[in-house]
């Protein structure tokens, strides 16, 4: 049931990661891959043994953590990077958090 939603969110996260890597490269820096391929989604992968609601709670928490991270670093970014975060990453992340909230409440 959730496979389509999770696949869509994973694709959006992949696009976000690519956008961030491109921005870092434009700044002539080397993008790091310290969070691995799962990043904040790692707890979701570990929660597979739980019930459906716990999966959604863990996924929503991971999405909220990413939103908080974007909001936290925004004041420290150069103009181009801040624009990327403000115009693409924050709205997408806010939508992800709201999607999980709606599914859990609905």
Secondary structure, DSSP 8 states (H G I E B T S, - for coil): --HHHHHHHHHHHHHHHHHHHHHHHHTT-----TTTTTGGGHHHHHGGGS-HHHHHHHHHHHHHHHHHHHHHHHTTS-HHHHHHIIIIIHHHHHHHHHHHHHHHH-
